[in-house]
Amino acid sequence: MKALVLESKGTPFVYKDVKDPKPNENEAVIRVIACGSGLTIQHVRAGRIEVDYPRIIGHEITGIIEEVGSNVTNIKVGDAVTAYFYLTCGHCKWCRINRETLCENFGGYIGRQIDGAYAEYMKLPAENCLKIPEALDWKESPAEIAVICDAIATPVKVLRHASVTPNDKVVIMGAGGGLGIHMIMMAKWAHSTVIAVDIASDKFEACKNVGADFCVNPRDYNDNEIFYELTKGEGADVVIDFVSSTESLNLGFSILGRGGRLVTLGGGGPENVVNAAAGMLLDKEAVVMGSRYATKQEVIDSLDLVARGEIWPLVTDIRKMSEAEALHDCVEKGSVIGRAALLIQD
């Protein structure tokens, strides 16, 4: 089969023939139709996250089951599927209570610890294959269907984790990014008031198009008073931070209102911290929380949400495998509105 292979850290993709995958008794082989090209895998492509090389990246898929192992019962040949990104055990305390993102025996990620979807075929544990609802026309929109498992599922998890309600004023940091745009969509789906925050003001039109009520570039202001003006002096009920730098985290904490929840999702690194003063936490009964990806059920719920026509992912740059380098350059520069994707095969 043909695949885009990373041979070493920070080097270009190598388009080459590699051996077709064969499943063991608990695995499935998928014919990949499309794969999302988000910042998560660009971190690997750029060498910011090292993997064992050679490696094939990519995990947001639309695909068709080509072959299954002898013990596989949840899927069959011909099923249209997407993938669950995390490699979890399925039997620890956290997996049993539908919180797989905290798996005690976490095995890593598709496209890092095992090969991913930048190839004509990929092999996965069968439990990572989730059926695409029949109501979703994956043949017509393979790229859009592929990104649901990340671009929609991650915001769905945040809505639940932060208990977002229709009365909430929600501030989204990094709102112009691929996840940020979809977080705006989902917060509006929840009937919240949305304040989109980004230092790239040229993305504000797109933010407004998907539902942002207000857009703020914090570099245009000397303090945080604009957020209190927009919230009528009450502050934010929920701040969702996809940047998670020290600057963004502390701005977010400073604008929390009573009972406010600050959610961090960005890969800012251990050196980036929020100065959450104990007195302010106590007085406001504020909550600072992390949120990792989504559970399998939240991916399934996201697929159903799109199938019902309540939301639709925004994919604005779709290219062939031969254009992967150029596409990833755009992802690195942050010039993609919404999400990007590769068409692997028809």
CORRARA-V122348 format. One record per pair of residues at least 24 apart in sequence whose ideal C-beta (glycine too) atoms are under 6 Angstrom apart, sorted by the first residue. I is the first residue (numbers start at 1). GAP is how many residues later the second one is. Records with the same first field share a line. If there is no record, write none. Layout:
I=GAP ; GAP
This chain:
1=118 ; 119 ; 120
2=118
3=53 ; 116
4=114 ; 320
5=49 ; 51
6=49
7=46 ; 47
8=45
9=38 ; 41
10=37
12=313
13=311
20=101
21=100 ; 102
23=44 ; 46 ; 100
24=45
25=44 ; 45 ; 46
26=43 ; 45 ; 100
27=42 ; 96 ; 98
28=37 ; 40 ; 44 ; 96 ; 98 ; 101
29=37 ; 38 ; 92 ; 94
30=33 ; 92
31=32 ; 33 ; 35 ; 90
32=29 ; 31 ; 85 ; 90 ; 312
33=29 ; 30 ; 109
34=28 ; 108 ; 109 ; 112 ; 307 ; 309
35=26 ; 82 ; 111 ; 307 ; 309
36=24 ; 110 ; 111 ; 303 ; 305
37=290 ; 294 ; 303 ; 304 ; 305
38=140
41=70
42=286 ; 289 ; 290
45=283
51=61
56=59 ; 60 ; 62 ; 63
57=54 ; 59 ; 61
58=53 ; 58 ; 59 ; 60
59=24 ; 26 ; 51 ; 52 ; 57
60=86 ; 87 ; 89 ; 90
61=56 ; 85
62=76 ; 80 ; 83 ; 84
72=54
74=52
75=54
79=52
80=52 ; 58
81=48 ; 50
82=48 ; 50 ; 67
83=45
84=44 ; 46 ; 212 ; 215
85=24 ; 25
98=197 ; 199
100=195
101=191 ; 192
120=225
130=169
133=170 ; 174
135=172
136=171
143=172 ; 175 ; 198
144=169 ; 171
146=195
147=166 ; 192
148=154 ; 155 ; 158 ; 165
149=150
151=31 ; 162 ; 188
152=30 ; 150 ; 161
153=141 ; 145 ; 146 ; 149
154=25 ; 140
155=27 ; 28 ; 31
156=142 ; 146
157=134 ; 137 ; 141
158=82 ; 105 ; 133
159=27 ; 31
161=130
162=76 ; 99 ; 101
164=26 ; 28 ; 74
166=25
168=24 ; 69 ; 70
169=24 ; 62 ; 67 ; 68
170=24 ; 68
171=24 ; 65 ; 68
172=24 ; 68
173=24 ; 68 ; 70 ; 75
174=68 ; 69
175=32
176=24 ; 27
177=65
178=161
179=63
180=62
181=29 ; 133 ; 157
183=57
184=26 ; 27 ; 28
185=25 ; 126
189=122
195=35
206=131
224=30 ; 31
227=28
236=24
241=25
242=24
244=24 ; 28
245=27
246=26
249=25
250=24 ; 25
256=30
258=26
259=26
260=26
261=26
262=26
263=26 ; 28
264=26
265=26
314=24
315=24 ; 26
